[in-house]
Amino acid sequence: MFGYMNRRIQAYLVERKRCRARLVTKDGRCNIEYGNVKYSNQLYFLADFWTTFVEIRWRFVLFLFSASFTLSWFIFGLLWYWIARNNGDLTWQNPTSEHIPCVDNVGGLTTAFLYSLETQTTIGYGGRALTPHCPGAVALIIIQSLLGAIINCFMCGVILSKISSPKKRAKTISFSDMAVISPKNGTLSLSIRVANLRKTLMIGSQIYGKLLRTTHTPDGETIIMDQVNIDFIVDAGKDNLFFVCPLTLYHTIDKSSPFFEMAVDTLHKQEFELVVFLDCTAESTSSACQVRTSFIPQEIMWGYNFLPIISRSKEGKYRVDFSNFSKVMPVATAHCAYCFHNIKGHHHHSRDGHDNQGFEVIDINDTPNVTMM
């Protein structure tokens, strides 16, 4: 039991170290922080208050929602109390029977607060009502009604914007936990699988990648975050993808690829991060969104290929089996890209691979017979 717990703790520490070392997490969040920001620059966040309200956490939005209404009710309640006091309407002022109040049945701070709440929320129980005797009270009810409408529109807009955020739609687009390197159509390719978990299409989908690594220039300059473009294609091209079913993205490892100098025994010793982007527009809401994920060297398997997940039934319907989405099978693959292009027959059959609980390795002989779309 203690050995099992020790292995779990070690695995947790390794995964935590990986998360700290990467710029983009697997779910697309950017792992970066800003320091020494001038105080004057922080005021720009208040100037762009709409974006600030939309981007803050839900707990703060709900707190500001409750506080804005409660505070406005209380402030206007104090103003109604002040008007009633100046007119002699309060109970402790002992108004006469012939006295005409500014607001009926407002005789203290509590009743003034209740009248303010009823006015701004347009409840109107009928117990308290404004009289035309005080011009200041008429002006105050106009001001409170206008300000209350502004608060309603603003807070409802913030909540609606957060609920309909394109980031929520991006949660239903999933990338494979690992990338694989294997032959594809006569070339050595790095492959990644992506799936749209909803039946609604993503319009104008575009896939591209960035390889982030630390490089050293001949002048001795160190570039911490050097970015190299990584092109991905599918069988139908790379732009305006028909994203109706899971797609497998391919990056050709040729002489222009940064992966050309890597090999099966040196890949996991490299220090880089492959960030993959999917830009698309949701068909149902017409909102543009971007989905991101990243792969570090330990998350790239050399000598494996994804299992097919699309089949067609006897009735002619297409079926997507998501149980095979994260399953791979070993295939004969060259030790390095140079070997693949220059030394024929020099292949490496990677049956052992690297331990990863998110990927299930299936032997080729055990794969079910499926018909690819």
Short mmCIF file of the C-alpha atoms (twelve columns), coordinates in Angstrom:
data_MODEL
# 
_entry.id   MODEL 
# 
loop_
_atom_site.group_PDB 
_atom_site.id 
_atom_site.type_symbol 
_atom_site.label_atom_id 
_atom_site.label_alt_id 
_atom_site.label_comp_id 
_atom_site.label_asym_id 
_atom_site.label_seq_id 
_atom_site.Cartn_x 
_atom_site.Cartn_y 
_atom_site.Cartn_z 
_atom_site.pdbx_PDB_model_num 
ATOM 1   C CA . MET A 1   0.000   0.000  0.000   1 
ATOM 2   C CA . PHE A 2   2.798   2.416  0.890   1 
ATOM 3   C CA . GLY A 3   4.529   1.579  -2.393  1 
ATOM 4   C CA . TYR A 4   1.369   2.388  -4.322  1 
ATOM 5   C CA . MET A 5   0.962   5.724  -2.531  1 
ATOM 6   C CA . ASN A 6   4.620   6.541  -3.141  1 
ATOM 7   C CA . ARG A 7   4.205   5.892  -6.871  1 
ATOM 8   C CA . ARG A 8   1.114   8.087  -6.976  1 
ATOM 9   C CA . ILE A 9   2.913   10.900 -5.179  1 
ATOM 10  C CA . GLN A 10  5.911   10.638 -7.506  1 
ATOM 11  C CA . ALA A 11  3.632   10.677 -10.549 1 
ATOM 12  C CA . TYR A 12  1.833   13.730 -9.181  1 
ATOM 13  C CA . LEU A 13  5.113   15.570 -8.598  1 
ATOM 14  C CA . VAL A 14  6.338   14.741 -12.097 1 
ATOM 15  C CA . GLU A 15  3.081   15.951 -13.648 1 
ATOM 16  C CA . ARG A 16  3.168   19.121 -11.562 1 
ATOM 17  C CA . LYS A 17  6.732   19.797 -12.697 1 
ATOM 18  C CA . ARG A 18  5.656   19.345 -16.298 1 
ATOM 19  C CA . CYS A 19  2.789   21.811 -15.868 1 
ATOM 20  C CA . ARG A 20  5.119   24.401 -14.404 1 
ATOM 21  C CA . ALA A 21  7.625   23.961 -17.237 1 
ATOM 22  C CA . ARG A 22  5.132   24.487 -20.070 1 
ATOM 23  C CA . LEU A 23  3.800   27.783 -21.395 1 
ATOM 24  C CA . VAL A 24  0.384   26.445 -22.440 1 
ATOM 25  C CA . THR A 25  -1.372  23.809 -20.353 1 
ATOM 26  C CA . LYS A 26  -3.231  20.886 -21.900 1 
ATOM 27  C CA . ASP A 27  -6.568  22.692 -21.491 1 
ATOM 28  C CA . GLY A 28  -5.275  25.844 -23.219 1 
ATOM 29  C CA . ARG A 29  -4.489  28.149 -20.293 1 
ATOM 30  C CA . CYS A 30  -1.322  30.232 -20.592 1 
ATOM 31  C CA . ASN A 31  1.112   29.625 -17.737 1 
ATOM 32  C CA . ILE A 32  2.678   33.089 -17.527 1 
ATOM 33  C CA . GLU A 33  2.797   35.891 -14.996 1 
ATOM 34  C CA . TYR A 34  3.681   39.578 -15.259 1 
ATOM 35  C CA . GLY A 35  5.930   41.351 -12.808 1 
ATOM 36  C CA . ASN A 36  6.968   44.939 -12.085 1 
ATOM 37  C CA . VAL A 37  3.926   46.407 -13.819 1 
ATOM 38  C CA . LYS A 38  3.693   50.131 -13.099 1 
ATOM 39  C CA . TYR A 39  0.772   51.255 -10.977 1 
ATOM 40  C CA . SER A 40  -0.333  53.773 -13.619 1 
ATOM 41  C CA . ASN A 41  -0.606  50.985 -16.195 1 
ATOM 42  C CA . GLN A 42  -2.949  49.043 -13.920 1 
ATOM 43  C CA . LEU A 43  -5.438  51.913 -14.137 1 
ATOM 44  C CA . TYR A 44  -5.980  50.961 -17.771 1 
ATOM 45  C CA . PHE A 45  -7.807  47.864 -16.520 1 
ATOM 46  C CA . LEU A 46  -10.318 50.173 -14.813 1 
ATOM 47  C CA . ALA A 47  -10.639 52.312 -17.936 1 
ATOM 48  C CA . ASP A 48  -11.559 49.186 -19.899 1 
ATOM 49  C CA . PHE A 49  -13.991 48.172 -17.178 1 
ATOM 50  C CA . TRP A 50  -16.243 46.119 -19.488 1 
ATOM 51  C CA . THR A 51  -13.487 43.671 -20.427 1 
ATOM 52  C CA . THR A 52  -12.369 43.590 -16.794 1 
ATOM 53  C CA . PHE A 53  -15.858 42.655 -15.607 1 
ATOM 54  C CA . VAL A 54  -16.265 39.975 -18.284 1 
ATOM 55  C CA . GLU A 55  -12.893 38.348 -17.545 1 
ATOM 56  C CA . ILE A 56  -12.998 38.260 -13.744 1 
ATOM 57  C CA . ARG A 57  -14.038 35.108 -11.918 1 
ATOM 58  C CA . TRP A 58  -17.653 34.171 -11.337 1 
ATOM 59  C CA . ARG A 59  -17.365 34.636 -7.577  1 
ATOM 60  C CA . PHE A 60  -16.458 38.290 -8.039  1 
ATOM 61  C CA . VAL A 61  -19.171 38.821 -10.650 1 
ATOM 62  C CA . LEU A 62  -21.847 37.452 -8.311  1 
ATOM 63  C CA . PHE A 63  -20.473 39.540 -5.459  1 
ATOM 64  C CA . LEU A 64  -20.514 42.724 -7.559  1 
ATOM 65  C CA . PHE A 65  -23.989 41.862 -8.833  1 
ATOM 66  C CA . SER A 66  -25.353 41.602 -5.292  1 
ATOM 67  C CA . ALA A 67  -23.345 44.544 -3.969  1 
ATOM 68  C CA . SER A 68  -24.313 46.945 -6.779  1 
ATOM 69  C CA . PHE A 69  -28.045 46.456 -6.240  1 
ATOM 70  C CA . THR A 70  -27.912 46.361 -2.436  1 
ATOM 71  C CA . LEU A 71  -25.695 49.442 -2.234  1 
ATOM 72  C CA . SER A 72  -27.868 51.434 -4.631  1 
ATOM 73  C CA . TRP A 73  -31.002 50.513 -2.649  1 
ATOM 74  C CA . PHE A 74  -29.330 51.598 0.570   1 
ATOM 75  C CA . ILE A 75  -27.972 54.898 -0.817  1 
ATOM 76  C CA . PHE A 76  -31.307 55.887 -2.290  1 
ATOM 77  C CA . GLY A 77  -32.960 54.721 0.929   1 
ATOM 78  C CA . LEU A 78  -30.843 57.273 2.793   1 
ATOM 79  C CA . LEU A 79  -31.891 59.972 0.291   1 
ATOM 80  C CA . TRP A 80  -35.560 59.100 0.749   1 
ATOM 81  C CA . TYR A 81  -35.044 59.208 4.504   1 
ATOM 82  C CA . TRP A 82  -33.436 62.658 4.168   1 
ATOM 83  C CA . ILE A 83  -36.343 63.966 2.067   1 
ATOM 84  C CA . ALA A 84  -38.875 62.575 4.554   1 
ATOM 85  C CA . ARG A 85  -36.955 64.119 7.468   1 
ATOM 86  C CA . ASN A 86  -36.803 67.556 5.811   1 
ATOM 87  C CA . ASN A 87  -40.537 67.400 5.177   1 
ATOM 88  C CA . GLY A 88  -41.303 66.269 8.720   1 
ATOM 89  C CA . ASP A 89  -42.734 62.895 7.693   1 
ATOM 90  C CA . LEU A 90  -40.872 60.715 10.198  1 
ATOM 91  C CA . THR A 91  -42.695 59.096 13.090  1 
ATOM 92  C CA . TRP A 92  -40.505 60.657 15.781  1 
ATOM 93  C CA . GLN A 93  -41.278 64.114 14.333  1 
ATOM 94  C CA . ASN A 94  -44.951 63.635 15.307  1 
ATOM 95  C CA . PRO A 95  -46.585 64.955 12.125  1 
ATOM 96  C CA . THR A 96  -50.151 66.304 12.454  1 
ATOM 97  C CA . SER A 97  -53.165 64.700 10.900  1 
ATOM 98  C CA . GLU A 98  -53.322 67.469 8.271   1 
ATOM 99  C CA . HIS A 99  -49.665 66.939 7.300   1 
ATOM 100 C CA . ILE A 100 -49.061 65.936 3.656   1 
ATOM 101 C CA . PRO A 101 -46.020 63.592 3.385   1 
ATOM 102 C CA . CYS A 102 -43.712 63.335 0.385   1 
ATOM 103 C CA . VAL A 103 -44.090 59.543 0.433   1 
ATOM 104 C CA . ASP A 104 -46.972 57.799 2.116   1 
ATOM 105 C CA . ASN A 105 -46.086 55.346 4.910   1 
ATOM 106 C CA . VAL A 106 -42.374 56.240 5.059   1 
ATOM 107 C CA . GLY A 107 -41.785 57.015 8.712   1 
ATOM 108 C CA . GLY A 108 -38.264 55.704 9.368   1 
ATOM 109 C CA . LEU A 109 -35.038 54.399 7.889   1 
ATOM 110 C CA . THR A 110 -36.376 50.866 7.419   1 
ATOM 111 C CA . THR A 111 -39.471 51.975 5.546   1 
ATOM 112 C CA . ALA A 112 -37.344 54.353 3.456   1 
ATOM 113 C CA . PHE A 113 -35.072 51.440 2.461   1 
ATOM 114 C CA . LEU A 114 -38.100 49.310 1.586   1 
ATOM 115 C CA . TYR A 115 -39.528 52.100 -0.551  1 
ATOM 116 C CA . SER A 116 -36.185 52.456 -2.340  1 
ATOM 117 C CA . LEU A 117 -36.094 48.701 -3.040  1 
ATOM 118 C CA . GLU A 118 -39.709 48.662 -4.267  1 
ATOM 119 C CA . THR A 119 -39.097 51.662 -6.523  1 
ATOM 120 C CA . GLN A 120 -35.942 50.325 -8.191  1 
ATOM 121 C CA . THR A 121 -37.293 46.806 -8.650  1 
ATOM 122 C CA . THR A 122 -40.737 48.123 -9.759  1 
ATOM 123 C CA . ILE A 123 -42.483 45.899 -7.226  1 
ATOM 124 C CA . GLY A 124 -45.035 48.381 -5.902  1 
ATOM 125 C CA . TYR A 125 -46.881 46.626 -3.075  1 
ATOM 126 C CA . GLY A 126 -49.241 49.593 -2.754  1 
ATOM 127 C CA . GLY A 127 -48.443 50.425 0.870   1 
ATOM 128 C CA . ARG A 128 -45.949 53.197 0.072   1 
ATOM 129 C CA . ALA A 129 -46.470 55.683 -2.751  1 
ATOM 130 C CA . LEU A 130 -45.059 59.008 -3.879  1 
ATOM 131 C CA . THR A 131 -47.182 62.164 -3.546  1 
ATOM 132 C CA . PRO A 132 -46.849 65.239 -5.820  1 
ATOM 133 C CA . HIS A 133 -46.272 67.490 -2.799  1 
ATOM 134 C CA . CYS A 134 -42.420 67.442 -2.971  1 
ATOM 135 C CA . PRO A 135 -40.659 68.349 -6.276  1 
ATOM 136 C CA . GLY A 136 -37.373 66.948 -4.907  1 
ATOM 137 C CA . ALA A 137 -38.981 63.546 -4.392  1 
ATOM 138 C CA . VAL A 138 -40.250 63.537 -7.980  1 
ATOM 139 C CA . ALA A 139 -36.742 64.305 -9.270  1 
ATOM 140 C CA . LEU A 140 -35.221 61.617 -7.039  1 
ATOM 141 C CA . ILE A 141 -37.562 58.885 -8.264  1 
ATOM 142 C CA . ILE A 142 -36.661 59.763 -11.872 1 
ATOM 143 C CA . ILE A 143 -32.946 59.579 -11.083 1 
ATOM 144 C CA . GLN A 144 -33.304 56.275 -9.243  1 
ATOM 145 C CA . SER A 145 -35.352 54.727 -12.040 1 
ATOM 146 C CA . LEU A 146 -32.779 55.695 -14.682 1 
ATOM 147 C CA . LEU A 147 -29.810 54.561 -12.585 1 
ATOM 148 C CA . GLY A 148 -31.546 51.298 -11.719 1 
ATOM 149 C CA . ALA A 149 -32.161 50.596 -15.424 1 
ATOM 150 C CA . ILE A 150 -28.470 51.223 -16.163 1 
ATOM 151 C CA . ILE A 151 -27.367 48.835 -13.406 1 
ATOM 152 C CA . ASN A 152 -29.806 46.189 -14.654 1 
ATOM 153 C CA . CYS A 153 -28.579 46.431 -18.246 1 
ATOM 154 C CA . PHE A 154 -24.893 46.413 -17.294 1 
ATOM 155 C CA . MET A 155 -24.978 43.498 -14.862 1 
ATOM 156 C CA . CYS A 156 -27.271 41.394 -17.053 1 
ATOM 157 C CA . GLY A 157 -24.963 42.082 -20.006 1 
ATOM 158 C CA . VAL A 158 -21.918 40.953 -18.010 1 
ATOM 159 C CA . ILE A 159 -23.590 37.719 -16.915 1 
ATOM 160 C CA . LEU A 160 -24.884 37.006 -20.435 1 
ATOM 161 C CA . SER A 161 -21.415 37.627 -21.893 1 
ATOM 162 C CA . LYS A 162 -19.800 35.248 -19.412 1 
ATOM 163 C CA . ILE A 163 -22.410 32.546 -20.021 1 
ATOM 164 C CA . SER A 164 -22.082 32.813 -23.814 1 
ATOM 165 C CA . SER A 165 -18.290 33.100 -23.794 1 
ATOM 166 C CA . PRO A 166 -16.655 31.274 -26.745 1 
ATOM 167 C CA . LYS A 167 -14.292 29.669 -24.219 1 
ATOM 168 C CA . LYS A 168 -17.173 27.440 -23.114 1 
ATOM 169 C CA . ARG A 169 -17.673 26.187 -26.671 1 
ATOM 170 C CA . ALA A 170 -13.960 25.427 -26.834 1 
ATOM 171 C CA . LYS A 171 -14.369 22.988 -23.928 1 
ATOM 172 C CA . THR A 172 -16.227 20.618 -26.271 1 
ATOM 173 C CA . ILE A 173 -13.246 20.409 -28.650 1 
ATOM 174 C CA . SER A 174 -10.713 17.835 -27.520 1 
ATOM 175 C CA . PHE A 175 -7.147  17.107 -28.593 1 
ATOM 176 C CA . SER A 176 -5.403  13.793 -28.063 1 
ATOM 177 C CA . ASP A 177 -3.286  13.606 -24.933 1 
ATOM 178 C CA . MET A 178 -0.265  12.498 -26.944 1 
ATOM 179 C CA . ALA A 179 1.160   13.032 -30.414 1 
ATOM 180 C CA . VAL A 180 2.624   10.211 -32.506 1 
ATOM 181 C CA . ILE A 181 5.332   9.981  -35.166 1 
ATOM 182 C CA . SER A 182 4.897   7.388  -37.922 1 
ATOM 183 C CA . PRO A 183 4.972   7.046  -41.735 1 
ATOM 184 C CA . LYS A 184 2.092   8.647  -43.632 1 
ATOM 185 C CA . ASN A 185 1.684   8.566  -47.425 1 
ATOM 186 C CA . GLY A 186 5.375   7.968  -48.021 1 
ATOM 187 C CA . THR A 187 6.573   10.608 -45.568 1 
ATOM 188 C CA . LEU A 188 7.410   10.687 -41.892 1 
ATOM 189 C CA . SER A 189 4.719   12.635 -40.077 1 
ATOM 190 C CA . LEU A 190 3.893   13.904 -36.612 1 
ATOM 191 C CA . SER A 191 0.185   13.294 -36.028 1 
ATOM 192 C CA . ILE A 192 -2.314  14.787 -33.587 1 
ATOM 193 C CA . ARG A 193 -5.980  13.920 -33.274 1 
ATOM 194 C CA . VAL A 194 -8.710  16.494 -32.612 1 
ATOM 195 C CA . ALA A 195 -12.449 15.946 -32.140 1 
ATOM 196 C CA . ASN A 196 -15.547 18.116 -31.984 1 
ATOM 197 C CA . LEU A 197 -17.780 16.593 -29.305 1 
ATOM 198 C CA . ARG A 198 -20.889 18.444 -30.512 1 
ATOM 199 C CA . LYS A 199 -22.790 17.705 -33.697 1 
ATOM 200 C CA . THR A 200 -22.918 21.397 -34.637 1 
ATOM 201 C CA . LEU A 201 -20.145 22.302 -37.053 1 
ATOM 202 C CA . MET A 202 -17.204 24.605 -36.484 1 
ATOM 203 C CA . ILE A 203 -17.033 26.878 -39.535 1 
ATOM 204 C CA . GLY A 204 -13.817 28.129 -41.115 1 
ATOM 205 C CA . SER A 205 -11.580 25.925 -38.987 1 
ATOM 206 C CA . GLN A 206 -7.850  26.555 -39.339 1 
ATOM 207 C CA . ILE A 207 -5.055  24.570 -37.701 1 
ATOM 208 C CA . TYR A 208 -1.513  25.766 -37.094 1 
ATOM 209 C CA . GLY A 209 1.237   25.249 -34.557 1 
ATOM 210 C CA . LYS A 210 4.176   26.978 -32.894 1 
ATOM 211 C CA . LEU A 211 7.313   25.257 -31.649 1 
ATOM 212 C CA . LEU A 212 8.646   27.100 -28.590 1 
ATOM 213 C CA . ARG A 213 12.233  26.509 -27.587 1 
ATOM 214 C CA . THR A 214 15.293  28.264 -26.203 1 
ATOM 215 C CA . THR A 215 17.918  29.077 -28.829 1 
ATOM 216 C CA . HIS A 216 21.334  30.720 -28.830 1 
ATOM 217 C CA . THR A 217 22.387  33.107 -31.575 1 
ATOM 218 C CA . PRO A 218 25.969  33.289 -32.947 1 
ATOM 219 C CA . ASP A 219 26.325  36.608 -31.117 1 
ATOM 220 C CA . GLY A 220 25.820  34.869 -27.781 1 
ATOM 221 C CA . GLU A 221 22.250  36.098 -27.313 1 
ATOM 222 C CA . THR A 222 19.819  33.691 -25.645 1 
ATOM 223 C CA . ILE A 223 16.240  33.713 -26.944 1 
ATOM 224 C CA . ILE A 224 14.043  32.206 -24.244 1 
ATOM 225 C CA . MET A 225 10.889  31.819 -26.323 1 
ATOM 226 C CA . ASP A 226 11.940  31.339 -29.919 1 
ATOM 227 C CA . GLN A 227 8.881   30.539 -32.047 1 
ATOM 228 C CA . VAL A 228 8.976   28.356 -35.160 1 
ATOM 229 C CA . ASN A 229 5.928   27.888 -37.382 1 
ATOM 230 C CA . ILE A 230 4.621   24.318 -37.647 1 
ATOM 231 C CA . ASP A 231 2.236   23.586 -40.519 1 
ATOM 232 C CA . PHE A 232 -0.462  20.963 -40.101 1 
ATOM 233 C CA . ILE A 233 -2.629  19.465 -42.817 1 
ATOM 234 C CA . VAL A 234 -5.338  16.851 -43.114 1 
ATOM 235 C CA . ASP A 235 -6.139  14.739 -46.132 1 
ATOM 236 C CA . ALA A 236 -8.489  17.469 -47.416 1 
ATOM 237 C CA . GLY A 237 -6.065  20.378 -46.902 1 
ATOM 238 C CA . LYS A 238 -5.304  22.760 -44.067 1 
ATOM 239 C CA . ASP A 239 -7.885  25.565 -44.435 1 
ATOM 240 C CA . ASN A 240 -11.688 25.551 -44.075 1 
ATOM 241 C CA . LEU A 241 -11.814 22.053 -42.659 1 
ATOM 242 C CA . PHE A 242 -15.046 20.058 -42.719 1 
ATOM 243 C CA . PHE A 243 -14.989 19.522 -38.975 1 
ATOM 244 C CA . VAL A 244 -17.952 17.163 -38.697 1 
ATOM 245 C CA . CYS A 245 -15.990 14.225 -37.290 1 
ATOM 246 C CA . PRO A 246 -12.633 13.718 -35.520 1 
ATOM 247 C CA . LEU A 247 -9.670  14.704 -37.668 1 
ATOM 248 C CA . THR A 248 -6.049  13.595 -37.638 1 
ATOM 249 C CA . LEU A 249 -3.598  16.421 -38.221 1 
ATOM 250 C CA . TYR A 250 -0.280  15.727 -39.918 1 
ATOM 251 C CA . HIS A 251 2.973   17.637 -39.889 1 
ATOM 252 C CA . THR A 252 5.439   16.384 -42.492 1 
ATOM 253 C CA . ILE A 253 8.912   15.902 -41.041 1 
ATOM 254 C CA . ASP A 254 11.172  16.926 -43.919 1 
ATOM 255 C CA . LYS A 255 14.401  18.910 -44.127 1 
ATOM 256 C CA . SER A 256 12.545  22.170 -43.387 1 
ATOM 257 C CA . SER A 257 10.940  20.753 -40.239 1 
ATOM 258 C CA . PRO A 258 12.527  21.429 -36.818 1 
ATOM 259 C CA . PHE A 259 11.906  17.747 -36.000 1 
ATOM 260 C CA . PHE A 260 14.226  16.577 -38.811 1 
ATOM 261 C CA . GLU A 261 17.319  16.483 -36.565 1 
ATOM 262 C CA . MET A 262 15.573  14.461 -33.846 1 
ATOM 263 C CA . ALA A 263 15.584  10.706 -33.407 1 
ATOM 264 C CA . VAL A 264 13.792  8.126  -31.312 1 
ATOM 265 C CA . ASP A 265 16.553  8.056  -28.689 1 
ATOM 266 C CA . THR A 266 17.070  11.845 -28.547 1 
ATOM 267 C CA . LEU A 267 13.503  13.117 -28.802 1 
ATOM 268 C CA . HIS A 268 12.717  12.972 -25.095 1 
ATOM 269 C CA . LYS A 269 16.012  14.668 -24.251 1 
ATOM 270 C CA . GLN A 270 15.024  17.775 -26.166 1 
ATOM 271 C CA . GLU A 271 13.597  20.895 -24.529 1 
ATOM 272 C CA . PHE A 272 10.735  22.339 -26.525 1 
ATOM 273 C CA . GLU A 273 6.991   22.801 -26.429 1 
ATOM 274 C CA . LEU A 274 4.689   22.279 -29.400 1 
ATOM 275 C CA . VAL A 275 1.623   24.521 -29.114 1 
ATOM 276 C CA . VAL A 276 -1.277  23.688 -31.443 1 
ATOM 277 C CA . PHE A 277 -4.017  26.205 -32.258 1 
ATOM 278 C CA . LEU A 278 -7.464  25.699 -33.743 1 
ATOM 279 C CA . ASP A 279 -9.253  28.879 -34.874 1 
ATOM 280 C CA . CYS A 280 -12.890 28.409 -35.772 1 
ATOM 281 C CA . THR A 281 -16.383 29.902 -35.643 1 
ATOM 282 C CA . ALA A 282 -19.293 28.187 -33.920 1 
ATOM 283 C CA . GLU A 283 -22.146 27.497 -36.330 1 
ATOM 284 C CA . SER A 284 -24.912 27.972 -33.741 1 
ATOM 285 C CA . THR A 285 -23.726 31.284 -32.235 1 
ATOM 286 C CA . SER A 286 -21.391 32.691 -34.955 1 
ATOM 287 C CA . SER A 287 -18.849 33.407 -32.229 1 
ATOM 288 C CA . ALA A 288 -15.167 33.000 -33.006 1 
ATOM 289 C CA . CYS A 289 -13.092 30.925 -30.614 1 
ATOM 290 C CA . GLN A 290 -9.601  29.530 -30.346 1 
ATOM 291 C CA . VAL A 291 -8.706  26.162 -28.860 1 
ATOM 292 C CA . ARG A 292 -5.153  25.566 -27.686 1 
ATOM 293 C CA . THR A 293 -3.134  22.697 -26.337 1 
ATOM 294 C CA . SER A 294 0.531   21.826 -26.063 1 
ATOM 295 C CA . PHE A 295 2.849   18.842 -26.249 1 
ATOM 296 C CA . ILE A 296 6.235   18.463 -24.599 1 
ATOM 297 C CA . PRO A 297 8.797   15.842 -25.730 1 
ATOM 298 C CA . GLN A 298 7.554   13.313 -23.152 1 
ATOM 299 C CA . GLU A 299 4.097   13.487 -24.788 1 
ATOM 300 C CA . ILE A 300 5.266   12.499 -28.282 1 
ATOM 301 C CA . MET A 301 5.392   8.764  -29.058 1 
ATOM 302 C CA . TRP A 302 7.778   7.640  -31.803 1 
ATOM 303 C CA . GLY A 303 6.739   4.608  -33.820 1 
ATOM 304 C CA . TYR A 304 3.006   4.588  -33.108 1 
ATOM 305 C CA . ASN A 305 -0.118  5.424  -35.051 1 
ATOM 306 C CA . PHE A 306 -3.693  6.194  -34.024 1 
ATOM 307 C CA . LEU A 307 -6.356  3.557  -34.293 1 
ATOM 308 C CA . PRO A 308 -9.210  4.299  -36.721 1 
ATOM 309 C CA . ILE A 309 -12.332 5.488  -34.968 1 
ATOM 310 C CA . ILE A 310 -14.746 6.034  -37.884 1 
ATOM 311 C CA . SER A 311 -16.739 3.152  -39.337 1 
ATOM 312 C CA . ARG A 312 -19.893 2.677  -41.391 1 
ATOM 313 C CA . SER A 313 -22.741 0.417  -40.387 1 
ATOM 314 C CA . LYS A 314 -24.780 -1.848 -42.641 1 
ATOM 315 C CA . GLU A 315 -27.518 0.772  -42.682 1 
ATOM 316 C CA . GLY A 316 -25.110 3.282  -44.222 1 
ATOM 317 C CA . LYS A 317 -24.678 5.418  -41.125 1 
ATOM 318 C CA . TYR A 318 -21.301 6.699  -40.066 1 
ATOM 319 C CA . ARG A 319 -20.244 5.880  -36.531 1 
ATOM 320 C CA . VAL A 320 -17.510 7.488  -34.418 1 
ATOM 321 C CA . ASP A 321 -16.105 5.256  -31.681 1 
ATOM 322 C CA . PHE A 322 -14.562 7.603  -29.123 1 
ATOM 323 C CA . SER A 323 -13.249 4.667  -27.103 1 
ATOM 324 C CA . ASN A 324 -10.426 4.486  -29.672 1 
ATOM 325 C CA . PHE A 325 -9.739  8.221  -29.605 1 
ATOM 326 C CA . SER A 326 -6.708  7.797  -27.305 1 
ATOM 327 C CA . LYS A 327 -5.589  4.372  -28.462 1 
ATOM 328 C CA . VAL A 328 -2.533  3.722  -30.613 1 
ATOM 329 C CA . MET A 329 -0.824  0.760  -32.212 1 
ATOM 330 C CA . PRO A 330 2.901   0.268  -32.902 1 
ATOM 331 C CA . VAL A 331 4.059   0.564  -36.497 1 
ATOM 332 C CA . ALA A 332 7.434   0.068  -38.156 1 
ATOM 333 C CA . THR A 333 9.132   3.451  -38.173 1 
ATOM 334 C CA . ALA A 334 12.638  4.637  -38.937 1 
ATOM 335 C CA . HIS A 335 14.891  5.614  -36.025 1 
ATOM 336 C CA . CYS A 336 15.185  9.186  -37.289 1 
ATOM 337 C CA . ALA A 337 13.921  11.401 -40.073 1 
ATOM 338 C CA . TYR A 338 17.313  11.318 -41.818 1 
ATOM 339 C CA . CYS A 339 17.227  7.517  -41.780 1 
ATOM 340 C CA . PHE A 340 13.706  7.522  -43.195 1 
ATOM 341 C CA . HIS A 341 14.629  9.724  -46.170 1 
ATOM 342 C CA . ASN A 342 18.139  8.419  -46.897 1 
ATOM 343 C CA . ILE A 343 18.488  4.839  -45.621 1 
ATOM 344 C CA . LYS A 344 15.862  2.544  -47.027 1 
ATOM 345 C CA . GLY A 345 14.688  -0.299 -44.855 1 
ATOM 346 C CA . HIS A 346 16.194  1.245  -41.712 1 
ATOM 347 C CA . HIS A 347 13.158  0.992  -39.444 1 
ATOM 348 C CA . HIS A 348 12.541  0.923  -35.743 1 
ATOM 349 C CA . HIS A 349 9.597   -1.108 -34.430 1 
ATOM 350 C CA . SER A 350 8.622   0.643  -31.196 1 
ATOM 351 C CA . ARG A 351 6.614   -1.856 -29.188 1 
ATOM 352 C CA . ASP A 352 7.641   -0.674 -25.763 1 
ATOM 353 C CA . GLY A 353 7.148   3.043  -26.197 1 
ATOM 354 C CA . HIS A 354 6.864   5.206  -23.109 1 
ATOM 355 C CA . ASP A 355 4.537   4.698  -20.182 1 
ATOM 356 C CA . ASN A 356 1.528   6.984  -20.295 1 
ATOM 357 C CA . GLN A 357 -1.750  6.126  -18.603 1 
ATOM 358 C CA . GLY A 358 -3.710  8.368  -20.943 1 
ATOM 359 C CA . PHE A 359 -2.795  6.248  -23.956 1 
ATOM 360 C CA . GLU A 360 -3.697  2.600  -24.403 1 
ATOM 361 C CA . VAL A 361 -1.424  0.648  -26.721 1 
ATOM 362 C CA . ILE A 362 -3.201  -1.988 -28.779 1 
ATOM 363 C CA . ASP A 363 -1.431  -4.741 -30.724 1 
ATOM 364 C CA . ILE A 364 -2.016  -4.607 -34.437 1 
ATOM 365 C CA . ASN A 365 -3.365  -8.154 -34.559 1 
ATOM 366 C CA . ASP A 366 -6.034  -7.290 -31.990 1 
ATOM 367 C CA . THR A 367 -7.484  -4.293 -33.791 1 
ATOM 368 C CA . PRO A 368 -11.094 -4.707 -34.892 1 
ATOM 369 C CA . ASN A 369 -12.023 -4.763 -38.538 1 
ATOM 370 C CA . VAL A 370 -13.395 -1.358 -39.372 1 
ATOM 371 C CA . THR A 371 -14.136 0.480  -42.548 1 
ATOM 372 C CA . MET A 372 -12.553 3.916  -42.680 1 
ATOM 373 C CA . MET A 373 -14.631 6.752  -44.002 1 
# 
